[in-house]
Every structure is written in C-alpha cells, then in structure tokens.
Amino acid sequence: MLSSHRTQFDRPVAEIPYQLSAQIVLDQIAEIKSCVRVAIPVNMMLGVINLLVAIKSDLALYGIVWFVVSLTVNLVRLYVCYLPAPDIGHASCQRSPLRSIAVQRYLIWAGALLSGIVWAGVSILCAGYTAPQTLFYLTVVCGVTAGAVTHGTPDARTPLCFILPALASVVICLLAAGGFERTCIAFTTIVYMAALSRSSIRAEKTFKTLSRAKNEATTNAAALSAAHDHSLQIIDIMRYRATHDDLTGLLNRPGFITEVEEHMKGGRDAYCLMFIDLDGFKAVNDVYGHRKGDQVLIEAARRLQAQPSGESLLARMGGDEFAIFLPVMAFQEATDLAQAVISAMSIHMDGVDTGALGASIGIVMGLRADLTDILACADEALYAAKNGGRNRYHVFDNDLRERLEMRRDLERDLPRHLENGSLDVWFQPIFALGQTLPNTVEALLRWRHPQHGWISPENVVRLAAINGHAEPLLRFVLHRASQLLEALDQANLKEIKVAINISPREMAQLSVDTIILDHFEALGLAPPLLDVEITEETAFEVKAVQHKIQSLSKAGVTISLDDFGVGYSSLEALRHRRVDRIKIDRSFVSNITRSPEDQHLVSAIIDYGRKFDLEVVVEGIETREDYMMIQRLGGHLFQGYHLARPVPESDLLDYLRTREVRPADHR
C-alpha cells in the first residue's frame, strides 16, 4: 500500500532535529580526533625537550617521571583517537559502549584534562617558576596551550580541559612567588587564558554552524532523493493499477488493449482472441452476496491462469467478462482451449451450488486487423454463444460477420431514420370476450431498413439504448400513441386504451413517469387512457423503479406486466400490487392445445389474476383452436394474429369504423 512507504518527509518533527544534532556531534568528534592525532606528536617532542632541560638542570628524576606520565597520557589519547567512529543508534552502543557518542566525548575530554594536569606539573621542574629555566618553561607552556586551541576548534571543551589546568598552575605559582614582575606575568597569563578560552568557544560555534549547514544540505539531498524514489514507486504503482484489475491482479481492459496493440506492432500477423463470460454469475451475486461474487471472480481468474495457453495475455475486461489473446494458434488448439476453460469453470467452487456457474466463450481468429474490429467480432461471437445456451463457445464466422455489419449499419442509420420519420408505429388490438371493439390497442415499433428489411422492435430498442437515443425513441412512440388517442377521441371511441412498451433500460435509465405525464398534460389527454407494458426483466429490479411505477399508477395509468411467466419476479411484483394487468407470454400458448402442462399453467395464472382482481391478457393466439382453448380455460382478454394483426394507424382507424364482426365470430 502507498501508506507503507516512508521517506525523510514522513519522519516525526522532533526526529529530524535530534538526528541533525547527533550528526554535528559526530562531526566534532571526528574532527577533534584528527586534530589531536596531529597535536600529540608535537606534544611528545616538547615533552622530550622538557626532559632534556630538566636533566641539564640536575632534575633528571623529576624530568623522567614527568615525561613518563606525559607519554602515557599521550598514548592513551592516541588510542582514543583511533577508536571506531561512534553510532547514533542504541543497539550498537549496547553491544560496544566505546561506540557510544557520549563515551567517546568523555574519553576525549578526560584525556585532554589529564594532559593538562601533566603540563601543570611543569612547575615542579622549575621550582614553581622561580628557577632560571622559568622563561623557557613559560614559553613552552604558552606555546603548547596556544597549539591546543588552534587544533581544538571543533570542540571548545577539549582545548579548555587542557589549557585551564596548565595555565592555572602558572598563575598560582607566580602569585605565590610574589614580586611585581611575577604578579604582572600572572595577570597577563589570566588575560591570555581568557582570550584562549573565548577563541575556543567562538571557534566551536563557527564549526557547528558550518557542520549544521553541511548536514542540513546532506539531509535535504537525501530526503529529496528518497522523495524522488518514493515518487517513482508511486508512479509505478499507479501505472500498474491503471493497467491491472485490483481484484484479480489480471490486466484490465485498457491494459489489455495496450498489450495487444504492442503485440500486433511486433509484426505478428496471426492472432486468436477469446471473450469469456461467466454464466450464472449474476445469480451468485444476488443469492450469495457481492463478497462471494468477488471470491468467485478471483477463483475464475486463477483457473484461467492455470490453463496451458503458451504465450498469451489474460485480462478481466470488466464485471464477469474475461479475455485471452494469443498471437498464434491453430483452430483446433483454440477450440480445445475454449473447451478446457468451459470445463474448468464448471468445476464446483466452494460455497456455490454445483452447476451454478459456467462459461460462454466467443472466439475470433485471423490475420492482423484493426483492434477495434477484432474486439467487436469477439463480442459478437460471445453474444452468439450465450444465445445458444450456457457452457458453449462460438467461433466468429461469415454469418456473424454479416450480422455485425448489419448491426453497425443499423447503429449508424437509426438516429437519422428516427429524425426523418422512417420509423413507424403499428397497432395491434387486444379484445375482451364478447366485445366488438378492442379493449386496448398495443403500439408496436416498425422499421423497414432500405438495405436489411424489417428490423425487430427489440433490436430497435437495444440499438437506441446503445446510441443514446432511448429517450428520443420513447418520445416518438409516445407521440404516435397520443396521436392515435386524439384520433380515437374524434371518432367517438374514447373507451379504447393505447398500450406502449417500456424496455428495462428505459425504465431504469429514463425519467419515464415524468416524460409520460408531462406529455399527456401538455396535450390535455387523460392518463387512464394509457397502458404501460413493462417486461418482467424490469420488474425483477422492481425496487429500483417502484417510485416511477407508483407515480404512473397514482395518475391513473394502467401498469401491465408483459411476458408473464418467463421472468423471475412475477409473483414478487404481484405481491406488492404494483401492476393492474398481466400478459401471459406467447410461449405458453403456441402449443397449448397439445400440452396439458401449458393448459394447467395458463389456467392457474388466469385463476390467480381473478383472485387478485387483475386483468389477464393471453397473447400469441394464432389459431382458432388456441382461441377456443383459452376461452375454456377462463380467459377474457385476447391478442394474436388469429384475431387481428398489427396494422398502421390509418388502417386501424378504418378497421374500427367499418368492422362490425365480433371477436367471437372468428370461431
């Protein structure tokens, strides 16, 4: 996760000053060690000279003792100077105390203090600075203290520990000896000592300032470098997330397209693309919840990755759809792989009923082509596979090519034909038992394409939704329906309703209630003259559209449930009394004279409607035998070619004016 990466900028505010101060101290220790290593040899040479002068002054014993002590202290100080550099961390300090900053600083100061005390003992060699050699020893002591200050600029305490004992001894001895000249020299030494002390303190401040500037620059440079590295990591993560699916770790659609384009640029001509859709996944989500659905997707991705497909690209294109791209593959290999994928997806998954899941696969193979066209071909093949039933694959062929080209023509031409009036609306009556005139007429879309002939209403609605013309199409049908209502009113046929079909996408995506009611109000039409037929697919999502249905129902619009019996939500919708009329799907009527099962089902639905005070329309009556059977089963509302075919508005009006034969006469 992004939050796990830590840079210099992420440190606590108090942490940076502490580390900076510690680094300054490390610089002081390193520099003072270097200076002491230079100063010690000079100190030793001056000690040798002091020894020679003491021997010449008949103080050989004192001189030797003093020199041995001085040499010992200097050697110890050299040892301290060659200790490894201290660490800031505490762990290493616990393993070796000599690596501690504090320990090494105290050792350096202690060594300087001991050396200063040794040099304070020079007074023994000259009888408290009263012997003839006093001038020599004073010169040496002043020189060695001045040198200590010169070499001790990084840390004032080190030279101060050395010079204060040595010069204090001079002052005390001179004052104790008395005399004007010695007293003046004593006070001069005090001034000299103060000047050296001030110089040491100022030198340390200067060193710290320079060290701070250097370390701040180093710290900032390191922080900037870390921030740069962190930014690169974030860019890599963002690039990965932009091209990969968070749930499965596979390529996502943009990443897949990019990779496929790169493969095609490599000069490889042959390709194989598979679109894979999980059958039954929506039911898994609805029954077991989205968490289980995510687990199913992860397992599906794992099973796809386990398929031996050579040099391939695998992606989750979105939802429950996956894709496999292979640069080169023979037809038999492709179909074998597709069958292996179907078999893998059919294997039981933990927590999901056996057989609940499957896979439909669309395959497109060929030579290098436009990627957009390849994707469209694979999608068309997948659509064909799903229409053929679950657990199937379909290879894109010439028939699908013609269908795809036809769909593209229709998508291109629909907006223009919708604007210029090439689309039409025909009307098919719905008759009540024993009535001459229809109870309702259903508005049905008709489009005769100049190249592809008659286009089914379902395809027109689907294409309009894809092209973003769902609302213009709805308004067009609504306009034609209201136009017929006005004509019926003028013909004194005010009791006949007009029914329009609302697709699932229209009901979910459009403000259908507002569009309809505003249109009727603008024309002064009564909403009870309208019947809105909703397919069961829409009613399945009844909670999402119930406010629209309630709004229409409250205004008096009849709500019908179309294709009743083939969807999933009929009883749920009826239980909540959201409909006024149900239309039994034609699939129950096509074989009703020979199917006792269909007869029982239709009879049960009719009885159910009667008990709940719902009108029941039986559609798809194509023969006299069908019509007679529905009457025996208790049907009261009928629709089908046996009674009346869909006709244009003008033909319908002529029919209503001149037709005197009752529906019963069709027998």
C-alpha positions, 0 to 999 in steps of 0.5 A: 500500500502507498501508506507503507512507504516512508521517506525523510518527509514522513519522519516525526518533527522532533526526529529530524532535529535530534538526528541533525544534532547527533550528526554535528556531534559526530562531526566534532568528534571526528574532527577533534580526533584528527586534530589531536592525532596531529597535536600529540606528536608535537606534544611528545617532542616538547615533552622530550625537550622538557626532559632534556632541560630538566636533566641539564638542570640536575632534575633528571628524576623529576624530568623522567617521571614527568615525561613518563606520565606525559607519554602515557597520557599521550598514548592513551589519547592516541588510542582514543583517537583511533577508536571506531567512529561512534553510532547514533543508534542504541543497539550498537552502543549496547553491544560496544559502549566505546561506540557510544557518542557520549563515551567517546566525548568523555574519553576525549575530554578526560584525556585532554584534562589529564594532559593538562594536569601533566603540563601543570606539573611543569612547575615542579621542574622549575621550582614553581617558576622561580628557577632560571629555566622559568622563561623557557618553561613559560614559553613552552607552556604558552606555546603548547596551550596556544597549539591546543586551541588552534587544533581544538576548534571543533570542540571548545571543551577539549582545548579548555580541559587542557589549557585551564589546568596548565595555565592555572598552575602558572598563575598560582605559582607566580602569585605565590612567588610574589614580586611585581614582575611575577604578579604582572606575568600572572595577570597577563597569563589570566588575560591570555587564558581568557582570550584562549578560552573565548577563541575556543568557544567562538571557534566551536560555534563557527564549526557547528554552524558550518557542520549544521549547514553541511548536514542540513544540505546532506539531509535535504539531498537525501530526503529529496532523493528518497522523495524522488524514489518514493515518487517513482514507486508511486508512479509505478504503482499507479501505472500498474493499477491503471493497467491491472484489475485490483481484484484479480491482479489480471490486466484490465481492459485498457491494459489489455488493449495496450498489450495487444496493440504492442503485440500486433506492432511486433509484426505478428500477423496471426492472432486468436482472441477469446471473450469469456463470460461467466454464466450464472454469475449474476445469480451468485451475486444476488443469492450469495452476496457481492463478497462471494461474487468477488471470491468467485471472480478471483477463483475464475481468474486463477483457473484461467491462469492455470490453463496451458495457453503458451504465450498469451495475455489474460485480462478481466475486461470488466464485471464477469467478462474475461479475455485471452489473446494469443498471437498464434494458434491453430483452430483446433488448439483454440477450440480445445482451449475454449473447451478446457476453460468451459470445463474448468469453470464448471468445476464446483467452487466452494460455497456455490451450488454445483452447476451454478456457474459456467462459461460462454466463450466467443472466439475470433481468429485471423490475420492482423486487423484493426483492434477495434474490429477484432474486439467487436467480432469477439463480442459478437461471437460471445453474444452468439454463444450465450444465445445458444445456451450456457457452457458453449463457445462460438467461433466468429464466422461469415454469418456473424460477420454479416450480422455485425455489419448489419448491426453497425449499419443499423447503429449508424442509420437509426438516429437519422431514420428516427429524425426523418420519420422512417420509423413507424408505429403499428397497432395491434388490438387486444379484445375482451370476450364478447366485445366488438371493439378492442379493449386496448390497442398495443403500439408496436415499433416498425422499421423497414431498413432500405438495405436489411428489411424489417428490423425487430422492435427489440433490436430497435430498442437495444440499438437506441439504448446503445446510441443514446437515443432511448429517450428520443425513441420513447418520445416518438412512440409516445407521440404516435400513441397520443396521436392515435388517442386524439384520433380515437377521441374524434371518432367517438371511441374514447373507451379504447386504451393505447398500450406502449412498451417500456424496455428495462433500460428505459425504465431504469435509465429514463425519467419515464413517469415524468416524460409520460405525464408531462406529455399527456398534460401538455396535450390535455389527454387523460392518463387512464387512457394509457397502458404501460407494458413493462417486461418482467426483466424490469420488474425483477429490479422492481425496487429500483423503479417502484417510485416511477411505477407508483407515480404512473399508477397514482395518475391513473395509468394502467401498469401491465406486466408483459411476458408473464411467466418467463421472468423471475419476479412475477409473483414478487411484483404481484405481491406488492400490487404494483401492476393492474394487468398481466400478459401471459407470454406467447410461449405458453400458448403456441402449443397449448392445445397439445400440452396439458402442462401449458393448459394447467399453467395458463389456467392457474395464472388466469385463476390467480389474476381473478383472485387478485382482481387483475386483468389477464391478457393471453397473447400469441393466439394464432389459431382458432383452436388456441382461441377456443382453448383459452376461452375454456380455460377462463380467459377474457382478454385476447391478442394474436394474429388469429384475431387481428394483426398489427396494422398502421394507424390509418388502417386501424382507424378504418378497421374500427369504423367499418368492422362490425364482426365480433371477436367471437365470430372468428370461431 
